[in-house]
Amino acid sequence: YPYPFEKTAWETPVGEISPVIEDAPFGFHIIRVEDERPNPGKVEARHILKLTNGLSEEEGTAKKAQIDSIYNLLASGGDFDAIARAESEDPGSAANGGRLGWFGPGEMVKEFEDAAFGLKDGGISAPFKTAYGYHIVQTLAHRGIGSLAEESERIKAAISRDMRSVMPETERMAQLKAELGVKIDSTGLMQARSRMTGDSPAEQLRSLQADNSLIATVGNRTISIGDVINYIPSNVLEGANDAFTVLNSGLENKINETVVEETRKNLAENNSEYRNLTNEYRDGILLFEISNRNVWERSTSDTEGLQKFFSANRAKYTWDKPHYKGYVIFATNDSIAGEAQKYLAANQVENDSLVSVMRANYGRNIKIEKVVTGKGENAIVDNVAFNGERPEAPGRWTAWFGYAGRVIDTPEEANDVRGAVASDYQQQLESEWIKALRKKYKVKLNKKALKALGN
């Protein structure tokens, strides 16, 4: 039921009549509460049905005889599941042995609900009649109302489907309107209605688009009739059935949007928690940017600094196995690989332009990789530089050869061990930066207070 209806029903005492319910979505309601009962929870049940709806009296009598016969069979120990599959005329449950799953009050017709809830677990009812026909029901299990933790997801889902989902927003909006001092000129609104011209509601609304008459204020912000008309979405304006109703709705939405804008604008000033959060966020971004510029980005982009650091600490960077340093050139077949080798042997190609030159000559049939790879780390490099067996081709690259490469036992430059050098260089930069900060911003310790903490 709609929330206003449900709320009023529960708040009205038994035997009394409610006030008129005006805000339910289907119209106006008056409720008389006849009775209340405890919630019995849910039952899990299965049934066998013989349909009588639409049958003649004679045919109905035959159905009654059939259900009585089935009951006698069950009473003699017959298997409910098997009999339901064979005999039940309920298309939704027969194939599942008559199982209906769990259900609660109000989900079944009253006669069926009374029978199912009235049985003990495992109990089977005598045949009984509903508007659908004759039933035999077996109650498999009962369960009461779950704890709040168990029911919370169901409750949240129910709230999300009705007007309760927007109540916190509505209440907060009302609070913000009161704080900002929202005022609506009702007289001006009625005068605007009298100034509408045109045959259709859309034309009447458009006739006021240039109207600068004040209609509302939100704090220091003013809203005119024209502001409201121009705020209304074009599809709403064109589909209007009543111009004044659309104008009122547009005014409310425009006011709400203006309230939110003004609240956001003043939030840092009025809300210390938000102000502290935004300051912390801003300071964090600034700190990250400064740290990135002075340490992290510099440690990878400062090529000259990396090489100087490597040269000064060369003894720290060693290998326990030889490495191949050079290029591996891949081709889509042996013929292209052979042509590429001949071309490179006959032409002096600088390493910096190797990729562009080879691509210009052989297009996408060539791929070039620059490597510094240790023995045993890559099967193709092992094949090229260390006399390893030919491995399986990687995809379409069925041929390859080494170019401008050699085997070295120790790193020659920073790029040969770039990852390790960059990490160490970053630590040095960070240490130097912190030293500079400490020099610029003096730190003083209260030794007396520090000693007191130790005691």
N, C-alpha and C positions, 0 to 999 in steps of 0.2 A: 504494500500500500504506500501511497505518497507519504512522505515524512509528516507534513502537517496533520494529515488524517490519523496516522498511527499515534502521533504524540497526543493529540486531543483524546483519542479513544482510551489511552492508558491513564490520562489525567482525570477523566470523568468517572465519578463513583458509580458503582453498580446501581441500576434502577433510575439514574438521573439522565437528563438531556444536556448535551454539550452546547456551548455557544456556537454561533455560525462560524464555520471554517471557511475563510475567504481566500486563503493563499494556496489552496491545493490546485494542481494543474488542470483538473477536469471540470471545475466549476465550484459552486457553493454547496456545502454539506451541513447537515445536522445529524448528530449521532445520539442514539439512545443505547446505553450499555446494559445489556440483558444479564450478563454473567461473566465471571472470571474463573479460570481453573489453572492449577499448576501445570507447567510444561512437563509432559511425561518423557521428553527426550526423543529418541528415535528407535525404530525397530527395523530389523532386517527380516524379510519374509519372502515366501514364494507362494504361488497359487496355481490352481487349475480352474479354467473358466469354460463354461458352456454358454455361448451367446444366445440371447432370446430377443434382443432388440429388433423390432420390425417383424417378428414371427407371429403366426396365428396362435390362438389359444391351444389348439391341438398340437402344434409344433412345439410350443412352450412346455406342454405337459411331457412330451417325449424327451426334451432336454432335462427336465427335472428327474425323470427316471434314469437318464444317463449319469447325472451327477451323483444320484443316490447310489447307483451301482459302483461308481468309482470310489465313493466314500467307504462302502463296505469292503472293497478291495484294499484300500489303505488301512482300514481298521484291522484287517487280517494280516497285516505286515507287508503290504505291497510297497515297492520302491517309489517314493514320491517323484524323484527326478525322472525316472524312466516313464512313469505314467503321464507326467506333465508333458514330456516331449511327444508322447504318442497321442494324448487325448485333449490337451488344452487347446482352446480356440482363440487364445490371446496371441496375436502374431508377434507382439513385441517381446514376449518372455518365454513362449513355449520352447523355442530352440535352445534356451538356456536352462531347461529344467524348471521353468516357472519362476525363476529368481527375479525379484524386483529391486534388489539392492536395499539400501537404507532409506527410510522416509520418515517424516515427522508429521505432526498435526496439521490438517488442512491440505495435505498433498494428495490424499485419496478421498473418494466419496465416504460419507460418514459411516455407512454400514460396514464398509471394508476397514476403515480406520478403527472402529470400535472392536471388530473381531480380532484384528492383528494385535492391537495393544492389550486386549483382554486375555490373550493366551500367555502361558508360561513358555520359556524357551523350549523348543522342540514340539510344542503342542500343536495339534491339528484341529481345526474347527469343523463343526457340522456344516453341511451345505447351507448357504444363505444367498438371498437375492439382492441385487442392486439394479440400477437402471440398465446395466449392460447385460446382465444374465445371472446365472448361478455360479457361485464361487465355492471353492474349498481353499482355505489359507493355512499355511504352516508358518508359525513365527520361529525364526532361527535364533535370534538374539535380541536383547534389549541393551540400550545404553542411554545413560542420562545426559544432561547438559554438561559439556566439557568445561574445563577450567578456562579462565580468561586467556591463558597462553594458548590453549588448544583451539579456542574459538576466535582468537584475535584476527586471523586472516579472513575468516568468513565475515566478521563484523566490518573489517576494513573494506571488503569487497562490497558489502551492502551499502555502506556510507558513500562509497565512490559512485554508486549508481543513482543517488538522489541528491536533493538540494543540501543535505548536510555537508557534502564535499566542499561547498563554497561558503559555508557559514563562517569559518575563521577569516576568510578574505573579506566577506561582507562586514563583519564586526570590526575588523582592523580598518577598513575603509571609512566606516562611520566614525571611528576614533580619530583618524587623521583629518577628516573633514571638520570635526569639532575643534581640533587643535589649530587648524589653519584659518578657520572662520569662513566657511563657505556660505554664500548668500545668493539666493535666486530671486529675481524680480518677477514675481507672479503676475503683476499688472502688465509689465512689459511683454510677458509671454502671451497673455491674452490679446494684447494690442497687435502683436505680430500675427496672431491668427486672423485678425480682422483685415490685415493688409495683404493676405495671400490672394493671388489672382491666378487664373488659369482653369482649364476644364478638368485636367487630371491632377491627382495628388502630386505627381512628379513635377508638373508645371507649377503648381502652387508653391512647392518647396523651392524650386529654382528661382522663383520670382523674388525671393528674399536673400539670394546669395550675396548681394552687395549691400545688405542692410547692416549698418554699423551700430545699431541701437544696442546699448548695454543690456545684457540679460542675466549675467551672473558674475560673481567675483570669487576668486580662490586666493586668499591672502592678499597680496598686492597685484595679482594677475586679474585681468578683466577678460570676459568672454562675451562676444557680440552674437547677434542672431546670425550674421553672415559666417562667423567662425564655426557655429554649430552646423549650418547647412553644408558648408564646404568640408566638414569633418565626416559627414555621413557617407559611407561607401556608395559608389555609383549604382551597384546592383541593388542595394537596399532602397536607394532613392527611386530608381526606375520601377521597382516592384512594389512601391508603397500602395496600400489600400486606403489609408487614412493619413493625410499629411500631418495633422496635429499630433497624432500618436507617434509617428516617426520622428517629429521634431522633439517631442519630450524624451524619447529614448535616446536620440542623438545628443541632447543636452546632458543627460545623465552620464553617458559614456565619455563625453568631452570633459565634463567635470572630473570624473574618476581619473582620466589620463593626466589632467593638469595637476590633480592632487598628488599623484605618483611622481610626476616630474619635480614638483616643488619639494616633496619630501626627500627625494634623492639628492636634490641640490643642497638641502640643508642638513643632510644626514651626518656628514663629517663634523659639522658644527654642533649638532644637538646630541649626538650619540658617541660617547667617549670610547665605547668598545669598538665601534666601527672605525672611528678616527684612529685608534691605536693599531687596528688591524691593517688599514690602508697605509699608515706610516711604516709599519713593519714590512709590508709587501713592497712598498716603494724603496725602502732602504735595502731590502734584500736584493731587489733587481739592480740597484746601483752598485752594491757590493759585488754582485756576480759580474757585472759589466767591467768593473775596475779590475777584479781578479782575473777575468778572462783576458783583458787587454795586457796586463802586466805579467801574467804567469802562463795560463793554459794555452791561449792562442799563440803567444810569442814563442813558447817552447817548441811548437811545431812549424811555425812560419819563418822564424829567424834562422835562415839557412847559414848565414855567416857565423852567427853566434853558436849554432850547433856544431859547425866544423871546428871552431876555436875550442869549444868545450871538449870535443873528441880528441883533438890534438894534445890538449893539456892532460887528458886522462887516458891516453891510448893504451897504457899497460893494463887498464881495468877490463878492456874488451878483448876477449880471446875466444877461440873456438876449440873444441876437442876433436874436430874432424875437418877435412878440407871442404871448401865451398866452390861451386862454379859461379862465376860472375860474368854475365854477358847476356846474350839474347837467345831465345828459342823462337824460331820462325816456323809456324804451322801452315800447311797447305791442304787443300781439299783432295789432292791426289798426287801421286809420285811425279807425274809429268810437270805439273806446275811447280812443285818443289825443286825439280831439276832445273827448270828455266830460271827460277829465282836465284838459285845458287850460282848459275852461270852469269847472270846479270850482275850480282854483287861482286863476283870475281873480276869482272871486266870494268866495273865502274867504281869510282871512289865516292862512297855515300857516307856523309857525316852522320854520327849517331843521332844527333838532334833532329835530323830530317828523315831518318830511316822509315818511320811509320808512314809519313806523307808520300814519300817517293814510292814505296812498295804498294801502297794503296792505289796510287795513280796508275801504276803499271798492271796490277793484278786484281784490283777491286776487292770484293768480299771473299775472294778465293784464298786470301792470305790473312793470317793473324800473327801479331808480333807481341811477345811478352819479354819484358826485361826482368831478370831474376838474379838473386844472390841466394843460392840454395845449397844446403849441406848434403853431403853424400848420404843416401838412404832416406832422404826426406821427400823426394819426388821421383817416381818411376821414370818419367820422361827425361828429366834432367840426368838421372843415373844412366840412361841409355845414351844420351848425347855426350856426357862428359866423363863418365866413369866406367864405360864398357859394360853397362848393365844390359840385361835382356830387353828385347823390344816389348813394351807393354801393350795392352789393348788400346786401340785408338779411342780418344775422347770425342765421341759424337762424330761429326762429319770431318773432323781434322784427322785424315788418315796418313799424312806424311809430315815429317818435321826434320829440322836440322839446326845445329848451333851456329851462331854467328858472333864474331867479335868477342868471343869469350875466352876465359882462361880459368885455371884452377888456382885458388889462393888458399893459404893456410891461416892467415890472420886478416882481420878487417883492415882496409886501406883508407877508408874515409867514413864520415858519419853516416852516410846513406847505407853503408853495408850493414850497420846495426842500428838503424834509425829508431826503432821502437825503444830499445834500451837506453840509447843516448838521449832521446827526447824526454823519457821519464826522469832520468837523473838530472838533466838540464832544468826540467820543470821544478824539481826539488831545490836546486840551487837558486833559481829565480825567486821562488817563494821565500826562501830563507833571506835572500838579499832584500826583498821587498819588506819583510817583517822588520828587519834591522833598520831600514830607512824609516819605517813608520814609528818604531820605538824611539828613534833619534828625534823625529819631528814632534811626537806626542809623548812627553815625559810621563813615566809611570811612577807613582809614589806609593809605597806600601806603609800602612799603619802597623808598624811592627808590634806595638803594644797590644792592639786588638788581635793581631795574628797569634801572639803568644798566649793571649787569654783564651782563644779558641783551642789551642793545644792543651791547655790545662783543663 
